[in-house]
Amino acid sequence: MTDGGGRRRRAFIGSFTAAGGSGIVTAAVAADSGALTALSSVDGVPDPSYLALAPDARTLYAVSETAAGAVAAYRVTGDRPERSGAPVPVGGSGPTHLSVHDGHVLTANYGSGSVTAVPVRSDGTLAGASDVFQHRGSGPHTQRQQGPHAHQVQSDPSGRWAVSVDLGTDSVRVCTLTQGRLELHREVALRPGCGPRHLAFHPDGRHAYVLNELTPTVTVCRWDAAVGTLEPLTERHVLPDGPAGDAYPSGIVAAPDGRFVWTATRGEDVLSTFAVEGDGLRLVGTVPCGGHWPRAIAESAGFLYVANERSGEVAWFAVDPGTGLPRYEGALTVPAASCVVFG
């Protein structure tokens, strides 16, 4: 269960405490099988639904997906995270995602439709928010798109741009971050009503895949880091039979070698495997997600991990090297599981 340097490999699992989750669960990761073994849990903030590790893997950051909205820092030098300082308000409601970008933690605030920048001090702790960038707009879906709903924010592979995905406005925003201030560089419109949720970059740094929640599809895009442009190319269904009534895509990840892309879809409760073919994707097939309501998906060391929120476990899958199709191997019970990251 150790990496090449002799350190224990760990998974950090977020959960919804309001739905019975125990907060942040730490698990050991078996190198040979990918199996997870629970080590500890901490409940220092309510609903730590999404997590991100600092580049040095010594600090873990967690959103508090509440109406007030906050982000917290934890030291993770041991097997039980220890909170570093009080949670920092993000000035937005319902943060659903966060990432570390250019010396800041960025949060995507779904409820208020904004992105917050929080400076990171040299010791990994958090200062007060330096900026809240408010999205504007709406979409044709009368219940879900009455206003902006930022669902994800991350760096592009070059580290130059902050890219946010907004379900409410059917768009992706590309921003710069300068001295703690976010400034819009470009807003890219996607098909009206698609409801983009998450984006994954291809390892080549020249393509991006936007997973759409309101229509179960992936939009394949060309990415140009030199000028910060995202160009939609094609759209592919995540299910073999096309749109379905109860199908809500949630997570997307690209294989480190760039050959495959995987998505998770709630309702249908499946994982979809796509083969990367130039500027397009080809659906290889789907397999059951190992539980109910897969909220997030992650890849680590050749295994796929799925946080199944409503059935309360993180399932792991071996990946067929030829087809990319996942094979269920086991699961760790984690009530109201919402995401998993590795360090």
SVG drawing of the C-alpha trace seen along z (x, -y; Angstrom):
<svg xmlns="http://www.w3.org/2000/svg" viewBox="-40 -42 51 50">
<polyline fill="none" stroke="black" stroke-width="0.4" points="0.0,0.0 3.0,-2.3 4.2,-4.4 7.7,-4.2 9.0,-6.4 7.6,-4.1 4.7,-6.4 1.3,-4.8 -1.0,-5.6 -4.3,-7.1 -7.7,-8.0 -9.6,-10.9 -13.4,-10.6 -15.9,-13.4 -19.5,-12.9 -22.7,-14.6 -23.0,-14.8 -26.6,-16.0 -27.4,-12.7 -25.6,-10.5 -22.0,-10.8 -19.2,-10.9 -17.4,-13.9 -14.0,-13.2 -13.0,-9.5 -9.3,-8.5 -8.6,-5.1 -5.5,-3.1 -5.1,-2.0 -3.7,1.4 -1.2,1.1 -1.8,4.5 -5.6,4.6 -6.7,1.0 -8.7,2.0 -9.6,-0.6 -9.4,-0.1 -10.8,-2.7 -8.3,-4.4 -10.1,-7.4 -12.9,-9.9 -13.3,-13.6 -16.4,-15.7 -14.9,-19.2 -17.2,-20.9 -20.7,-20.1 -21.1,-18.5 -17.5,-18.3 -18.8,-17.1 -15.7,-17.9 -12.0,-17.7 -8.7,-18.8 -5.1,-18.2 -2.4,-20.8 0.5,-20.2 2.8,-19.0 0.0,-16.6 0.4,-17.8 -2.8,-19.9 -6.3,-18.8 -9.0,-21.4 -12.7,-20.7 -15.8,-22.7 -18.7,-23.0 -21.6,-22.6 -24.0,-24.6 -26.2,-27.7 -23.5,-29.9 -20.7,-28.2 -17.1,-27.8 -13.8,-26.1 -11.5,-24.4 -7.9,-23.3 -6.6,-20.1 -3.0,-18.9 -2.7,-15.3 0.8,-14.3 -0.7,-11.4 -3.7,-9.1 -6.1,-11.4 -6.6,-14.9 -6.2,-17.7 -8.0,-21.0 -5.7,-24.0 -7.6,-27.1 -11.3,-28.0 -13.3,-27.4 -13.2,-30.5 -16.5,-31.9 -16.5,-31.9 -19.1,-34.6 -21.3,-32.2 -23.8,-29.5 -23.6,-25.8 -20.0,-25.3 -19.9,-22.0 -16.3,-21.9 -12.8,-23.3 -9.3,-23.2 -5.9,-24.7 -4.8,-27.2 -1.8,-29.6 -1.5,-29.9 -5.2,-30.0 -8.1,-27.7 -10.9,-28.3 -14.5,-27.2 -17.4,-26.8 -20.5,-28.0 -23.5,-26.3 -26.3,-28.0 -25.1,-31.6 -23.5,-30.9 -20.1,-32.3 -16.4,-31.4 -14.4,-32.4 -10.6,-32.9 -9.1,-32.2 -5.4,-32.8 -3.2,-30.0 -0.5,-31.0 3.0,-29.5 2.0,-27.0 -1.0,-25.8 -3.6,-27.6 -6.2,-29.9 -6.6,-33.6 -9.9,-35.4 -11.4,-35.3 -9.8,-37.8 -12.5,-37.8 -15.9,-36.5 -16.5,-36.4 -20.3,-36.4 -21.5,-34.5 -24.5,-35.9 -27.1,-34.4 -29.7,-31.6 -30.9,-28.8 -34.0,-27.3 -34.6,-24.6 -37.3,-26.3 -36.5,-24.5 -32.7,-24.1 -31.5,-27.2 -33.3,-30.2 -29.9,-31.6 -26.2,-30.7 -25.0,-27.6 -21.2,-27.2 -20.6,-23.5 -16.8,-23.1 -13.7,-25.2 -10.1,-24.0 -6.8,-24.9 -6.1,-24.0 -3.1,-21.8 -0.8,-24.7 -1.7,-26.2 -2.4,-29.6 -6.2,-29.7 -9.0,-29.1 -11.8,-27.3 -15.3,-27.2 -18.3,-25.1 -21.8,-26.6 -24.9,-24.3 -27.3,-27.3 -25.9,-29.3 -24.9,-26.4 -21.4,-27.8 -17.7,-27.5 -15.8,-30.5 -12.1,-31.0 -10.6,-33.4 -7.2,-34.8 -6.2,-35.2 -4.0,-38.2 -3.1,-39.3 -6.1,-37.4 -8.6,-38.8 -10.5,-36.8 -11.1,-38.4 -13.1,-36.9 -11.1,-36.2 -13.7,-34.3 -17.1,-32.7 -17.8,-29.8 -21.5,-28.9 -22.6,-25.3 -25.8,-23.9 -28.8,-25.6 -30.3,-23.3 -27.4,-20.8 -26.6,-21.8 -22.8,-21.4 -21.6,-20.0 -17.9,-18.9 -15.0,-19.1 -12.0,-16.9 -8.9,-17.8 -7.1,-15.3 -3.5,-14.7 -2.3,-16.1 -3.5,-19.5 -5.3,-20.1 -8.7,-18.6 -11.4,-18.9 -14.5,-16.9 -17.6,-18.7 -20.1,-16.4 -23.7,-17.6 -26.1,-16.8 -29.4,-18.0 -28.9,-16.0 -26.8,-12.8 -24.0,-13.8 -20.3,-14.7 -19.3,-17.7 -15.8,-17.2 -13.9,-20.5 -10.5,-21.6 -8.5,-23.6 -5.8,-26.1 -3.8,-27.1 -1.7,-29.7 -4.8,-31.9 -7.3,-30.4 -9.9,-29.3 -12.3,-26.4 -13.9,-25.3 -16.9,-22.8 -16.5,-20.1 -19.0,-17.2 -21.4,-15.9 -21.8,-12.2 -24.4,-10.4 -23.2,-8.7 -25.8,-5.9 -26.0,-3.4 -29.7,-4.2 -29.4,-7.9 -31.4,-10.2 -33.2,-8.6 -35.8,-10.0 -33.8,-9.3 -30.2,-9.8 -28.1,-12.5 -24.4,-12.5 -22.2,-13.5 -18.5,-12.8 -15.9,-12.5 -12.2,-11.5 -9.7,-11.0 -7.2,-8.1 -3.6,-9.2 -2.4,-7.7 -5.2,-9.5 -6.7,-6.4 -10.1,-6.4 -12.6,-8.7 -15.0,-7.5 -18.2,-9.0 -20.7,-8.2 -24.4,-8.6 -26.9,-8.7 -30.4,-7.2 -29.1,-4.7 -26.3,-4.0 -23.7,-3.2 -20.1,-3.9 -19.6,-4.7 -16.3,-4.0 -15.3,-6.0 -12.3,-5.4 -10.5,-8.6 -10.3,-8.8 -8.6,-12.0 -11.0,-14.8 -13.9,-12.5 -15.1,-9.9 -16.5,-6.4 -18.7,-4.8 -17.3,-1.4 -19.9,-0.3 -21.4,-0.7 -21.2,1.3 -23.1,1.0 -21.5,-1.5 -21.5,0.9 -24.1,-1.0 -26.8,-3.7 -26.4,-7.4 -22.7,-7.7 -21.9,-11.3 -18.2,-11.3 -15.6,-9.2 -11.8,-9.2 -8.8,-7.3 -5.7,-6.2 -2.9,-3.8 -4.9,-2.0 -8.1,-1.7 -11.4,-3.6 -13.2,-4.7 -16.8,-5.7 -18.5,-7.5 -22.0,-6.1 -23.9,-8.6 -27.3,-7.0 -26.1,-3.4 -23.2,-4.7 -20.0,-3.2 -16.9,-3.8 -16.6,-1.1 -13.3,-0.3 -12.8,1.2 -9.9,2.7 -9.7,1.5 -9.3,3.8 -6.1,2.5 -7.5,3.3 -11.1,2.1 -10.9,-0.3 -14.0,1.3 -14.1,1.3 -14.5,4.6 -16.0,4.4 -13.6,5.5 -15.0,4.4 -16.4,1.5 -15.8,-0.3 -18.9,-1.4 -19.0,-5.2 -22.5,-6.6 -23.4,-9.5 -20.1,-9.3 -19.6,-12.2 -16.1,-12.3 -12.6,-10.6 -9.1,-12.0 -5.7,-10.4 -2.5,-11.4"/>
</svg>
